[in-house]
Every structure is written in structure tokens, then in C-alpha cells.
Amino acid sequence: MSHQFKPGDLALIIKSIKRPENIGKACELLAFLVPGDRLEFEHNGLRAITHVGEHPAWLVAGDGVIGSNGDVGFALVRPSNLMPLRGDFQPEQQKAKEAEPCA
């Protein structure tokens, strides 16, 4: 599943092997990073430096989100492990049923 995320979007963490406690947590997408990127940032008064490993990932912030290094409030999450929290998520088949006139 491919999503067109952008900084500032809200998302739900739907998968995490290293930090399963992050599954189900809402987060804000801050920056998209690729391997080799190093980012120094400040968000809501917290300062941090992050390095991206071998996969592109979003730097996200959220209450209770835990990074792989133990940082609280921030994590790097692969795009495939995120579900957008915007728009209409009903499956197309369900939308079609709702649009059918009642007999």
C-alpha cells in the first residue's frame, strides 16, 4: 500500500518489529529521511539528533512513541508501517453498497 504522505500529516503506526509498543499510536510526520541522512531537530521543546539506517523512514513525533534507541516522543518509521489519519478509509465495496438505493 502506497500513501502520499507529507510533513505535518497525522498517521497511525500499524506495524513495528523493534518497538511493538508503538503499534496503534498516533503520530505527526515531521520529515522524510533516506539512508545516510542526519537530522538535528527540535519539536515541542525537545532537541534530538537522528541518523537513518538502511531504509527510508519518516521521523515521527507522538505521545508515548518510543524510538529504537529509547528516545521517548520520537521514532523513525517506515512508510509501509504507517496508515494516514485523514480522508475516507471505507473500502470501495462498502461505499458502493451505501450508494445503492433502497428497494
C-alpha positions, 0 to 999 in steps of 0.5 A: 500500500502506497500513501502520499504522505507529507510533513505535518500529516497525522498517521497511525503506526500499524506495524513495528518489529523493534518497538511493538509498543508503538503499534496503534499510536498516533503520530505527526510526520515531521520529515522524510529521511533516506539512508545516510541522512542526519537530522538535528531537530527540535519539536515541542521543546525537545532537541534530538539528533537522528541518523537513518539506517538502511531504509527510508523512514519518516521521523515521527513525533507522538505521545508515548512513541518510543524510538529504537534507541529509547528516545521517548516522543520520537521514532523513525518509521517506515512508510509501509508501517504507517496508515494516514489519519485523514480522508475516507478509509471505507473500502470501495465495496462498502461505499458502493453498497451505501450508494445503492438505493433502497428497494 
